[in-house]
Amino acid sequence: VQLQACGGGLVQAGGSLRLSCAASGQPFSRYTVNWFRQAPGKEREFVAGFGRSGRSTYYADSVKGRFTASGDDAKNTVFLQMNSLEAEDTAVYYCAAADRYSRGIFYYTREKSYDYWGQGTLVTVSS
């Protein structure tokens, strides 16, 4: 599956952005698509997304109450609504897809759980 993330940009602290990740190439319903980010000089980290079934949502502590993950199966797209942005949210944001039918426990925060990655979209929050 191919993932295309977009929606990043430059925003002032306190502002909002909405990221999109469009999937193509294989049935969207087969995959759980979640969001990660990598800030300058730091490791990539889980931000927000869904459990294997897609019915539960999970968030990193640092974004709880500010970010919302959602999806539109009809459009093969997932979204990340980011509100009350902070300078610490500056990073390249990636979407990643994990096969829902893979065996074993789905550790949604672990990069190795994912089979496909988008190219990333840069979010810069000015303070």
TIVO-707080 format. One record per residue (C-alpha): x, y, z. Coordinates in steps of 0.5 Angstrom, whole numbers, plus 2048, in hexadecimal, padded with zeros to 3 digits. Last residue first. Layout:
ATOM     u     v     w
ATOM     X     Y     Z
...
***
This chain:
ATOM     u     v     w
ATOM   80D   83D   827
ATOM   80D   83A   820
ATOM   80B   833   81E
ATOM   80D   82F   819
ATOM   80A   829   816
ATOM   80E   826   810
ATOM   80A   820   80C
ATOM   80D   819   80C
ATOM   80E   814   806
ATOM   809   80F   808
ATOM   80B   809   80C
ATOM   809   801   80A
ATOM   809   7FB   80E
ATOM   808   7FD   815
ATOM   809   7FA   81C
ATOM   811   7FB   81C
ATOM   80F   802   81D
ATOM   80D   801   824
ATOM   807   805   827
ATOM   802   800   824
ATOM   804   7FA   827
ATOM   800   7F5   824
ATOM   800   7EE   827
ATOM   801   7E8   822
ATOM   7FF   7E7   81B
ATOM   7FE   7EC   816
ATOM   7F7   7ED   814
ATOM   7F7   7F4   815
ATOM   7FD   7F6   811
ATOM   800   7FC   814
ATOM   800   802   810
ATOM   804   808   812
ATOM   803   810   811
ATOM   809   814   813
ATOM   80A   81B   816
ATOM   810   81F   815
ATOM   811   823   81B
ATOM   80F   829   81F
ATOM   80A   827   825
ATOM   80F   82A   82A
ATOM   80D   831   827
ATOM   806   830   82A
ATOM   800   82F   826
ATOM   7F9   830   829
ATOM   7F6   82C   824
ATOM   7F8   826   820
ATOM   7F3   822   81C
ATOM   7F6   81C   819
ATOM   7F3   819   813
ATOM   7F2   812   810
ATOM   7F0   811   809
ATOM   7EE   80B   804
ATOM   7E8   810   802
ATOM   7E2   80B   804
ATOM   7E6   809   80A
ATOM   7E6   810   80D
ATOM   7EB   810   813
ATOM   7EC   814   819
ATOM   7F2   816   81E
ATOM   7F1   81C   823
ATOM   7F6   820   826
ATOM   7F6   825   82B
ATOM   7F3   821   831
ATOM   7F8   81C   831
ATOM   7FE   81E   82D
ATOM   804   81D   832
ATOM   801   817   835
ATOM   802   814   82F
ATOM   7FB   812   82C
ATOM   7F7   80C   82B
ATOM   7F0   80A   827
ATOM   7EC   804   828
ATOM   7E7   801   822
ATOM   7EC   801   81D
ATOM   7ED   7F9   81E
ATOM   7F4   7F9   81F
ATOM   7F4   7FF   823
ATOM   7F4   806   821
ATOM   7F8   80D   820
ATOM   7FC   812   823
ATOM   803   814   824
ATOM   808   80F   824
ATOM   80F   811   825
ATOM   815   811   820
ATOM   81C   813   823
ATOM   81E   81A   825
ATOM   823   81E   822
ATOM   81E   822   81E
ATOM   817   820   820
ATOM   814   819   81D
ATOM   80D   818   81D
ATOM   808   812   81C
ATOM   801   811   81A
ATOM   7FD   80B   819
ATOM   7FA   807   813
ATOM   7F7   800   815
ATOM   7F6   7FC   80F
ATOM   7F2   7F7   80B
ATOM   7EC   7FC   80B
ATOM   7F1   800   806
ATOM   7F0   7FB   801
ATOM   7F7   7FB   7FD
ATOM   7FA   800   7F8
ATOM   7F8   807   7FC
ATOM   7F8   80A   802
ATOM   7F7   812   804
ATOM   7FA   815   80A
ATOM   7F8   81C   80C
ATOM   7FA   821   811
ATOM   7F6   826   814
ATOM   7F9   82C   817
ATOM   7F8   831   81D
ATOM   7FA   837   820
ATOM   7FC   838   828
ATOM   804   839   826
ATOM   804   83C   81F
ATOM   804   837   819
ATOM   808   835   813
ATOM   806   82F   80F
ATOM   804   828   80E
ATOM   7FE   826   80B
ATOM   800   820   807
ATOM   802   819   808
ATOM   801   814   802
ATOM   801   80D   804
ATOM   802   807   7FE
ATOM   800   800   800
***
